[in-house]
Amino acid sequence: MNKLMNKLKIGELVAGFTVAVAATMGTACHADNPVVQTCFTADPAPMLYSNTVYLYTSHDEDDAKGFHMLDWKCYSTTDMVNWTDHGSIANLATFPWARQDNDAWAPQVIERDGKFYLYIPISVPGWPKNAIAVAVADNPFGPFKDALGHPLVDKANGYIDPTVFVDDDGQAYLYFGNPNAWYVKLNRDMISYSGEVVKADGKPRNYQEGPWVYKRNGHYYLAYASTCCPEGIGYAMSDKPTGPWEFKGNIMDGNGLSSGNHPGIIDFKGKSYVFGFNYKLNWELTDVHRERRSVCVAEMTYNPDGTIQNLPWWNNDGVSQAGVFNPFAQVEAATICYEKGITTKPRGGENQGIYVSATENGAYIKVKGVDFGSKGATNFLARVATGTDGTTITLRLDSETGNAIGTLKVKSTGAFDKWETQSCAIKGARGVHDLYLKFFGSNGPLVNLDYWKFE
Protein backbone atom coordinates (compact mmCIF):
# COMPACT_ATOMS: atom_id res chain seq x y z
CA MET A 1 0.00 0.00 0.00
CA ASN A 2 2.92 2.36 0.47
CA LYS A 3 3.10 2.54 -3.32
CA LEU A 4 -0.04 4.70 -3.42
CA MET A 5 1.74 7.65 -4.98
CA ASN A 6 3.11 5.49 -7.78
CA LYS A 7 -0.38 4.20 -8.48
CA LEU A 8 -1.87 7.65 -8.56
CA LYS A 9 0.83 8.79 -10.98
CA ILE A 10 -0.36 6.26 -13.53
CA GLY A 11 -3.95 7.51 -13.27
CA GLU A 12 -3.61 9.63 -16.38
CA LEU A 13 -2.19 6.67 -18.31
CA VAL A 14 -5.03 4.40 -17.20
CA ALA A 15 -7.72 6.99 -17.93
CA GLY A 16 -6.46 7.23 -21.48
CA PHE A 17 -7.67 3.71 -22.12
CA THR A 18 -11.16 4.26 -20.78
CA VAL A 19 -12.99 5.37 -23.91
CA ALA A 20 -11.91 2.21 -25.70
CA VAL A 21 -12.88 0.06 -22.71
CA ALA A 22 -16.34 1.60 -22.45
CA ALA A 23 -16.92 1.05 -26.14
CA THR A 24 -16.12 -2.66 -25.89
CA MET A 25 -17.69 -3.38 -22.49
CA GLY A 26 -21.16 -1.93 -22.92
CA THR A 27 -23.07 -2.78 -19.76
CA ALA A 28 -21.15 -6.05 -19.28
CA CYS A 29 -24.33 -7.64 -17.97
CA HIS A 30 -23.47 -11.25 -18.76
CA ALA A 31 -19.86 -11.45 -17.59
CA ASP A 32 -18.92 -13.69 -14.66
CA ASN A 33 -15.72 -11.78 -13.82
CA PRO A 34 -15.41 -9.97 -11.50
CA VAL A 35 -16.83 -12.50 -9.06
CA VAL A 36 -18.46 -9.80 -6.88
CA GLN A 37 -20.36 -6.86 -8.39
CA THR A 38 -22.35 -5.52 -5.42
CA CYS A 39 -19.30 -3.73 -3.95
CA PHE A 40 -15.64 -3.12 -4.68
CA THR A 41 -13.36 -5.93 -3.46
CA ALA A 42 -9.60 -6.45 -3.53
CA ASP A 43 -6.73 -8.52 -2.10
CA PRO A 44 -8.37 -11.96 -2.48
CA ALA A 45 -7.45 -14.71 -0.02
CA PRO A 46 -9.20 -18.02 -0.84
CA MET A 47 -9.42 -20.79 1.77
CA LEU A 48 -10.62 -24.36 1.11
CA TYR A 49 -12.53 -25.83 4.05
CA SER A 50 -15.09 -28.64 4.18
CA ASN A 51 -15.56 -28.83 0.37
CA THR A 52 -16.28 -25.11 0.17
CA VAL A 53 -14.12 -22.24 -1.06
CA TYR A 54 -14.22 -19.24 1.26
CA LEU A 55 -12.97 -16.03 -0.31
CA TYR A 56 -11.81 -13.29 2.06
CA THR A 57 -11.28 -9.82 0.63
CA SER A 58 -10.54 -6.27 1.54
CA HIS A 59 -13.21 -3.73 0.60
CA ASP A 60 -12.78 -0.44 -1.24
CA GLU A 61 -15.43 2.05 -0.18
CA ASP A 62 -17.62 3.56 -2.90
CA ASP A 63 -16.20 7.03 -2.23
CA ALA A 64 -12.58 5.88 -2.55
CA LYS A 65 -10.20 7.99 -4.58
CA GLY A 66 -7.02 6.81 -2.93
CA PHE A 67 -7.33 3.82 -0.61
CA HIS A 68 -10.39 4.02 1.67
CA MET A 69 -10.86 0.67 3.42
CA LEU A 70 -12.78 0.00 6.64
CA ASP A 71 -13.62 -3.72 6.82
CA TRP A 72 -13.02 -7.24 5.51
CA LYS A 73 -15.58 -9.41 3.69
CA CYS A 74 -16.25 -13.10 3.08
CA TYR A 75 -17.84 -14.94 0.16
CA SER A 76 -18.26 -18.69 -0.39
CA THR A 77 -18.90 -21.09 -3.22
CA THR A 78 -19.13 -24.82 -3.90
CA ASP A 79 -18.96 -24.47 -7.68
CA MET A 80 -16.60 -21.51 -8.35
CA VAL A 81 -19.23 -19.43 -10.15
CA ASN A 82 -22.11 -18.78 -7.73
CA TRP A 83 -20.83 -16.82 -4.72
CA THR A 84 -22.74 -16.27 -1.47
CA ASP A 85 -22.14 -12.96 0.26
CA HIS A 86 -21.60 -13.32 4.02
CA GLY A 87 -20.97 -9.65 4.62
CA SER A 88 -18.31 -8.12 6.81
CA ILE A 89 -16.46 -10.62 9.01
CA ALA A 90 -14.38 -7.98 10.81
CA ASN A 91 -13.71 -4.25 10.66
CA LEU A 92 -11.37 -1.69 12.11
CA ALA A 93 -13.41 -1.61 15.32
CA THR A 94 -12.37 -5.25 15.83
CA PHE A 95 -8.99 -3.74 16.72
CA PRO A 96 -9.93 -0.70 18.88
CA TRP A 97 -6.28 0.19 19.44
CA ALA A 98 -5.76 0.65 15.68
CA ARG A 99 -6.48 3.52 13.36
CA GLN A 100 -10.26 3.63 12.80
CA ASP A 101 -10.74 5.77 9.69
CA ASN A 102 -8.76 3.78 7.07
CA ASP A 103 -6.19 1.07 6.29
CA ALA A 104 -8.17 -2.21 6.43
CA TRP A 105 -5.71 -3.75 3.99
CA ALA A 106 -5.06 -7.25 2.61
CA PRO A 107 -6.29 -10.14 4.85
CA GLN A 108 -5.90 -13.89 5.02
CA VAL A 109 -7.85 -16.49 7.02
CA ILE A 110 -6.58 -19.97 7.83
CA GLU A 111 -8.13 -22.80 9.85
CA ARG A 112 -6.24 -24.81 12.43
CA ASP A 113 -7.48 -27.15 15.17
CA GLY A 114 -11.08 -26.02 14.66
CA LYS A 115 -10.33 -22.31 14.98
CA PHE A 116 -10.14 -19.70 12.24
CA TYR A 117 -7.41 -17.08 12.30
CA LEU A 118 -7.59 -13.74 10.49
CA TYR A 119 -4.27 -12.01 9.78
CA ILE A 120 -4.30 -8.39 8.65
CA PRO A 121 -1.92 -5.44 8.36
CA ILE A 122 -2.81 -2.61 10.69
CA SER A 123 -1.99 1.04 11.31
CA VAL A 124 -1.93 2.69 14.72
CA PRO A 125 -2.38 6.41 15.43
CA GLY A 126 1.00 8.03 15.85
CA TRP A 127 2.88 5.19 14.17
CA PRO A 128 4.52 5.96 10.82
CA LYS A 129 4.89 2.22 10.15
CA ASN A 130 2.76 -0.92 9.75
CA ALA A 131 2.15 -3.97 11.94
CA ILE A 132 0.46 -7.37 11.63
CA ALA A 133 -2.58 -8.20 13.82
CA VAL A 134 -4.53 -11.42 14.35
CA ALA A 135 -8.15 -12.18 15.22
CA VAL A 136 -9.84 -15.52 15.89
CA ALA A 137 -13.29 -17.06 15.34
CA ASP A 138 -15.06 -20.39 15.80
CA ASN A 139 -16.35 -20.53 12.21
CA PRO A 140 -15.36 -19.14 8.79
CA PHE A 141 -17.87 -16.27 8.99
CA GLY A 142 -16.84 -14.91 12.37
CA PRO A 143 -17.42 -12.70 14.14
CA PHE A 144 -13.67 -12.49 14.50
CA LYS A 145 -12.34 -11.19 17.82
CA ASP A 146 -9.00 -9.50 18.41
CA ALA A 147 -6.77 -12.26 19.79
CA LEU A 148 -4.14 -10.15 21.51
CA GLY A 149 -5.18 -6.52 22.03
CA HIS A 150 -1.92 -5.48 20.36
CA PRO A 151 0.05 -6.39 17.20
CA LEU A 152 1.26 -9.92 16.60
CA VAL A 153 4.25 -8.57 14.65
CA ASP A 154 5.30 -5.13 15.78
CA LYS A 155 5.58 -2.11 13.54
CA ALA A 156 8.17 -1.69 10.79
CA ASN A 157 8.32 -0.23 7.30
CA GLY A 158 6.57 -2.46 4.78
CA TYR A 159 4.97 -4.94 7.19
CA ILE A 160 1.82 -5.49 5.10
CA ASP A 161 -0.03 -8.22 3.18
CA PRO A 162 0.27 -11.20 5.58
CA THR A 163 -0.11 -14.77 4.35
CA VAL A 164 0.12 -18.01 6.36
CA PHE A 165 1.30 -21.45 5.27
CA VAL A 166 1.36 -24.64 7.40
CA ASP A 167 3.94 -27.17 6.21
CA ASP A 168 3.53 -30.95 6.29
CA ASP A 169 5.51 -31.15 9.54
CA GLY A 170 3.02 -28.83 11.26
CA GLN A 171 5.25 -25.77 11.32
CA ALA A 172 3.31 -22.62 10.42
CA TYR A 173 4.92 -19.64 8.73
CA LEU A 174 3.64 -16.08 8.52
CA TYR A 175 4.97 -14.17 5.48
CA PHE A 176 4.46 -10.49 4.72
CA GLY A 177 6.11 -7.47 3.20
CA ASN A 178 6.80 -4.70 0.70
CA PRO A 179 9.39 -4.29 -0.84
CA ASN A 180 10.86 -7.46 0.69
CA ALA A 181 9.30 -10.72 1.82
CA TRP A 182 9.78 -11.38 5.54
CA TYR A 183 8.61 -14.32 7.62
CA VAL A 184 8.30 -15.57 11.18
CA LYS A 185 7.68 -19.08 12.52
CA LEU A 186 4.29 -19.18 14.20
CA ASN A 187 3.77 -21.24 17.32
CA ARG A 188 1.07 -23.90 17.45
CA ASP A 189 -1.35 -21.42 19.03
CA MET A 190 -1.18 -19.34 15.79
CA ILE A 191 -1.19 -16.09 17.78
CA SER A 192 2.48 -15.98 18.80
CA TYR A 193 5.80 -16.72 17.15
CA SER A 194 9.29 -17.90 17.98
CA GLY A 195 12.58 -16.42 16.85
CA GLU A 196 13.19 -13.25 14.92
CA VAL A 197 11.60 -11.66 11.87
CA VAL A 198 13.65 -13.02 8.95
CA LYS A 199 14.06 -11.63 5.45
CA ALA A 200 13.29 -14.41 2.96
CA ASP A 201 16.36 -15.84 1.27
CA GLY A 202 16.55 -14.78 -2.37
CA LYS A 203 14.18 -11.95 -3.18
CA PRO A 204 12.52 -12.98 -6.48
CA ARG A 205 12.85 -10.77 -9.51
CA ASN A 206 10.18 -8.03 -9.65
CA TYR A 207 8.82 -8.89 -6.19
CA GLN A 208 6.65 -6.00 -4.99
CA GLU A 209 4.26 -7.18 -2.26
CA GLY A 210 1.28 -9.47 -1.63
CA PRO A 211 3.12 -12.78 -1.00
CA TRP A 212 1.15 -16.03 -1.27
CA VAL A 213 3.01 -19.18 -0.19
CA TYR A 214 1.86 -22.77 -0.73
CA LYS A 215 3.15 -26.28 -1.43
CA ARG A 216 2.14 -28.53 -4.31
CA ASN A 217 3.62 -31.88 -5.38
CA GLY A 218 6.74 -31.32 -3.34
CA HIS A 219 7.41 -27.80 -4.65
CA TYR A 220 7.15 -24.64 -2.55
CA TYR A 221 5.69 -21.61 -4.35
CA LEU A 222 5.89 -17.92 -3.61
CA ALA A 223 3.44 -15.96 -5.76
CA TYR A 224 3.32 -12.18 -5.47
CA ALA A 225 2.31 -8.86 -6.98
CA SER A 226 5.14 -7.90 -9.30
CA THR A 227 6.60 -4.79 -10.95
CA CYS A 228 4.65 -1.76 -9.78
CA CYS A 229 3.08 -0.18 -11.75
CA PRO A 230 1.04 -1.75 -13.38
CA GLU A 231 1.41 -4.97 -11.43
CA GLY A 232 1.19 -8.50 -12.72
CA ILE A 233 1.48 -11.74 -10.74
CA GLY A 234 4.96 -13.26 -10.59
CA TYR A 235 6.09 -16.45 -8.89
CA ALA A 236 9.18 -18.21 -7.60
CA MET A 237 9.86 -21.78 -6.46
CA SER A 238 11.98 -23.42 -3.80
CA ASP A 239 12.64 -26.79 -2.15
CA LYS A 240 12.17 -25.21 1.30
CA PRO A 241 9.47 -22.97 2.81
CA THR A 242 12.12 -20.39 3.71
CA GLY A 243 13.80 -20.24 0.31
CA PRO A 244 16.05 -19.49 -1.41
CA TRP A 245 13.42 -18.50 -3.96
CA GLU A 246 14.15 -18.88 -7.66
CA PHE A 247 12.17 -16.63 -10.01
CA LYS A 248 10.27 -18.67 -12.62
CA GLY A 249 8.17 -16.14 -14.49
CA ASN A 250 4.80 -14.41 -14.51
CA ILE A 251 1.53 -16.19 -13.90
CA MET A 252 -0.07 -13.08 -15.39
CA ASP A 253 1.57 -10.04 -16.97
CA GLY A 254 0.59 -6.56 -15.83
CA ASN A 255 -2.01 -4.55 -17.71
CA GLY A 256 -2.19 -0.78 -18.19
CA LEU A 257 -5.83 -0.74 -17.09
CA SER A 258 -4.97 -2.01 -13.61
CA SER A 259 -2.30 -0.46 -11.43
CA GLY A 260 -2.29 -3.24 -8.82
CA ASN A 261 -2.72 -6.97 -8.27
CA HIS A 262 -2.69 -9.44 -5.38
CA PRO A 263 -2.61 -13.24 -5.85
CA GLY A 264 -4.48 -15.97 -4.02
CA ILE A 265 -4.11 -19.56 -5.28
CA ILE A 266 -5.94 -22.82 -4.48
CA ASP A 267 -6.69 -26.26 -5.90
CA PHE A 268 -10.36 -27.26 -5.87
CA LYS A 269 -12.16 -30.26 -7.38
CA GLY A 270 -9.18 -31.23 -9.52
CA LYS A 271 -8.41 -27.78 -10.92
CA SER A 272 -6.11 -24.92 -9.94
CA TYR A 273 -7.27 -21.32 -9.62
CA VAL A 274 -5.58 -17.96 -9.24
CA PHE A 275 -7.43 -14.94 -7.87
CA GLY A 276 -6.45 -11.31 -8.30
CA PHE A 277 -8.24 -8.09 -9.19
CA ASN A 278 -8.87 -5.51 -11.88
CA TYR A 279 -10.64 -2.14 -12.05
CA LYS A 280 -13.43 -3.12 -14.43
CA LEU A 281 -16.37 -1.95 -12.30
CA ASN A 282 -14.64 1.34 -11.61
CA TRP A 283 -14.15 1.98 -15.35
CA GLU A 284 -17.83 1.23 -16.00
CA LEU A 285 -18.72 4.10 -13.67
CA THR A 286 -16.04 6.71 -14.38
CA ASP A 287 -13.12 7.56 -16.64
CA VAL A 288 -11.08 8.58 -13.57
CA HIS A 289 -8.57 6.18 -12.01
CA ARG A 290 -9.78 5.50 -8.47
CA GLU A 291 -8.72 2.80 -6.04
CA ARG A 292 -11.94 0.81 -6.46
CA ARG A 293 -10.98 -2.74 -7.36
CA SER A 294 -12.84 -5.95 -8.22
CA VAL A 295 -11.72 -9.52 -7.50
CA CYS A 296 -11.40 -11.87 -10.48
CA VAL A 297 -10.52 -15.55 -10.93
CA ALA A 298 -8.89 -17.63 -13.67
CA GLU A 299 -8.05 -21.30 -14.07
CA MET A 300 -4.33 -21.98 -13.81
CA THR A 301 -2.30 -24.78 -15.46
CA TYR A 302 0.94 -26.38 -14.26
CA ASN A 303 3.58 -27.89 -16.52
CA PRO A 304 4.98 -31.38 -15.74
CA ASP A 305 8.01 -29.83 -14.00
CA GLY A 306 5.79 -27.79 -11.70
CA THR A 307 6.20 -24.44 -13.45
CA ILE A 308 3.06 -22.46 -14.23
CA GLN A 309 1.77 -21.47 -17.65
CA ASN A 310 1.34 -17.77 -18.34
CA LEU A 311 -2.26 -16.54 -18.36
CA PRO A 312 -3.84 -13.69 -20.36
CA TRP A 313 -5.31 -10.77 -18.44
CA TRP A 314 -8.57 -11.41 -16.56
CA ASN A 315 -11.37 -12.15 -19.02
CA ASN A 316 -15.09 -11.46 -18.62
CA ASP A 317 -16.08 -15.13 -18.66
CA GLY A 318 -14.46 -16.21 -15.42
CA VAL A 319 -14.07 -19.96 -14.99
CA SER A 320 -16.14 -23.03 -15.82
CA GLN A 321 -18.61 -24.29 -13.24
CA ALA A 322 -17.41 -27.07 -10.93
CA GLY A 323 -20.63 -29.08 -10.73
CA VAL A 324 -24.25 -27.90 -10.83
CA PHE A 325 -26.39 -25.82 -8.50
CA ASN A 326 -29.22 -27.29 -6.41
CA PRO A 327 -32.35 -25.06 -6.43
CA PHE A 328 -34.40 -27.37 -4.19
CA ALA A 329 -32.54 -26.48 -1.00
CA GLN A 330 -33.08 -23.11 0.62
CA VAL A 331 -30.86 -20.64 -1.27
CA GLU A 332 -29.58 -17.43 0.27
CA ALA A 333 -30.67 -14.58 -2.02
CA ALA A 334 -27.13 -13.19 -1.78
CA THR A 335 -25.93 -16.17 -3.82
CA ILE A 336 -25.03 -14.53 -7.10
CA CYS A 337 -23.10 -15.31 -10.26
CA TYR A 338 -23.80 -11.87 -11.73
CA GLU A 339 -26.25 -9.08 -11.01
CA LYS A 340 -27.56 -5.73 -12.09
CA GLY A 341 -29.36 -3.21 -9.86
CA ILE A 342 -28.87 -5.30 -6.70
CA THR A 343 -27.48 -4.29 -3.33
CA THR A 344 -26.68 -6.51 -0.35
CA LYS A 345 -27.47 -5.61 3.25
CA PRO A 346 -26.87 -7.24 6.66
CA ARG A 347 -29.89 -8.65 8.47
CA GLY A 348 -28.62 -7.17 11.73
CA GLY A 349 -26.83 -8.53 14.74
CA GLU A 350 -23.75 -10.72 14.77
CA ASN A 351 -23.50 -13.41 12.08
CA GLN A 352 -27.08 -12.89 10.92
CA GLY A 353 -26.36 -13.11 7.21
CA ILE A 354 -27.19 -10.98 4.21
CA TYR A 355 -30.31 -10.18 2.21
CA VAL A 356 -30.56 -8.46 -1.17
CA SER A 357 -32.51 -5.43 -2.31
CA ALA A 358 -33.63 -4.86 -5.90
CA THR A 359 -33.11 -1.14 -6.37
CA GLU A 360 -34.26 -0.48 -9.94
CA ASN A 361 -36.78 -1.61 -12.52
CA GLY A 362 -35.20 -4.40 -14.59
CA ALA A 363 -32.73 -5.47 -11.91
CA TYR A 364 -31.72 -9.13 -11.97
CA ILE A 365 -29.77 -11.88 -10.24
CA LYS A 366 -28.12 -14.56 -12.35
CA VAL A 367 -27.45 -17.99 -10.83
CA LYS A 368 -25.43 -20.26 -13.09
CA GLY A 369 -25.93 -23.94 -13.91
CA VAL A 370 -29.12 -24.57 -11.94
CA ASP A 371 -30.15 -28.25 -12.10
CA PHE A 372 -33.93 -28.69 -12.05
CA GLY A 373 -33.58 -32.41 -12.80
CA SER A 374 -35.68 -34.50 -15.15
CA LYS A 375 -38.87 -34.09 -13.12
CA GLY A 376 -38.50 -30.33 -12.89
CA ALA A 377 -40.02 -27.85 -10.48
CA THR A 378 -43.65 -26.87 -9.97
CA ASN A 379 -43.46 -24.19 -7.30
CA PHE A 380 -41.22 -21.24 -6.32
CA LEU A 381 -41.06 -19.80 -2.81
CA ALA A 382 -39.37 -16.58 -1.75
CA ARG A 383 -39.07 -14.77 1.57
CA VAL A 384 -39.72 -11.15 0.66
CA ALA A 385 -40.34 -7.76 2.25
CA THR A 386 -41.79 -4.69 0.56
CA GLY A 387 -43.92 -1.68 1.41
CA THR A 388 -45.66 -1.52 -1.98
CA ASP A 389 -47.74 -3.64 -4.33
CA GLY A 390 -46.97 -4.11 -7.99
CA THR A 391 -43.46 -5.60 -7.94
CA THR A 392 -42.95 -8.85 -9.84
CA ILE A 393 -40.12 -11.38 -9.93
CA THR A 394 -40.06 -13.11 -13.31
CA LEU A 395 -37.99 -16.30 -13.45
CA ARG A 396 -36.26 -16.83 -16.82
CA LEU A 397 -33.92 -19.47 -18.16
CA ASP A 398 -30.54 -18.92 -19.83
CA SER A 399 -30.81 -15.14 -20.41
CA GLU A 400 -32.65 -12.01 -19.29
CA THR A 401 -35.10 -12.53 -22.15
CA GLY A 402 -35.15 -16.35 -22.04
CA ASN A 403 -38.09 -18.64 -21.44
CA ALA A 404 -40.21 -17.46 -18.51
CA ILE A 405 -41.04 -20.35 -16.17
CA GLY A 406 -43.08 -18.32 -13.69
CA THR A 407 -43.78 -14.88 -12.24
CA LEU A 408 -44.16 -14.09 -8.57
CA LYS A 409 -46.53 -11.14 -8.10
CA VAL A 410 -45.21 -9.77 -4.85
CA LYS A 411 -47.85 -8.53 -2.42
CA SER A 412 -46.99 -5.79 0.05
CA THR A 413 -45.85 -7.15 3.39
CA GLY A 414 -46.47 -3.80 5.04
CA ALA A 415 -42.84 -2.65 5.25
CA PHE A 416 -39.40 -3.31 3.79
CA ASP A 417 -38.36 -4.96 7.07
CA LYS A 418 -41.45 -7.14 7.50
CA TRP A 419 -40.87 -10.56 5.95
CA GLU A 420 -43.31 -13.05 4.41
CA THR A 421 -42.92 -16.19 2.32
CA GLN A 422 -44.81 -15.90 -0.99
CA SER A 423 -44.99 -18.33 -3.89
CA CYS A 424 -45.97 -18.88 -7.51
CA ALA A 425 -46.47 -21.81 -9.86
CA ILE A 426 -43.62 -22.93 -12.12
CA LYS A 427 -43.86 -24.55 -15.56
CA GLY A 428 -41.14 -25.68 -17.95
CA ALA A 429 -38.22 -25.85 -15.52
CA ARG A 430 -36.32 -29.05 -16.34
CA GLY A 431 -32.69 -29.85 -16.87
CA VAL A 432 -29.71 -27.56 -16.27
CA HIS A 433 -30.07 -23.85 -17.03
CA ASP A 434 -28.79 -20.47 -15.96
CA LEU A 435 -31.56 -18.90 -13.85
CA TYR A 436 -32.41 -15.20 -13.93
CA LEU A 437 -34.52 -13.62 -11.19
CA LYS A 438 -35.74 -10.48 -12.96
CA PHE A 439 -37.33 -7.69 -10.90
CA PHE A 440 -39.92 -5.25 -12.25
CA GLY A 441 -41.74 -2.42 -10.51
CA SER A 442 -41.88 1.30 -9.91
CA ASN A 443 -38.81 3.48 -9.48
CA GLY A 444 -36.87 3.25 -6.24
CA PRO A 445 -36.45 0.19 -4.02
CA LEU A 446 -38.69 -2.59 -5.30
CA VAL A 447 -38.39 -5.51 -2.91
CA ASN A 448 -36.05 -7.12 -0.40
CA LEU A 449 -35.33 -10.82 -0.88
CA ASP A 450 -33.96 -13.01 1.92
CA TYR A 451 -33.94 -16.51 0.41
CA TRP A 452 -35.69 -18.65 -2.21
CA LYS A 453 -36.19 -22.26 -3.23
CA PHE A 454 -38.01 -24.42 -5.79
CA GLU A 455 -40.28 -27.37 -5.13
ABEGO torsion letter per residue (X at the ends): XAAAAAAAAAAAAAAAAAAAAAAAAEAGAABAOBABAABBBBGBBBBBBGGBBBBBBBBBBAABABBBBABBBBBBBAAGABBBBAEBABBAAABAABBAABGBBBBBBBBBGGBBBBBBBBBBBGBABBBBBBBBBABAAOBBBBAAGBBABBBBBGBBGBBBBBBAAGBBBBBBEOABBBBBBBBAAGABBBEBBBBBBGBBBGBABGBBBBBBGGBBBBBBBBGOOBBBBBBBBBABAAOBBBBAEBABBBBAABABBBBBBBBBGGBBBBBBBBAAAAAAABABBBBBBBBBBBBBBBBAAGBBBBBBBBBAAEBBBBEBBBAABBBBAABBABBBGBBBBBAEEBGAEBBBBBABBGBBBBBBGBBAEAAEBABBBBBBBBABBGBBBBBBBGBAABBBAEBBBBBBAGBAABBBBBBBBBBGBBEBBBBBBBBBEBBEBABBBABBBBX
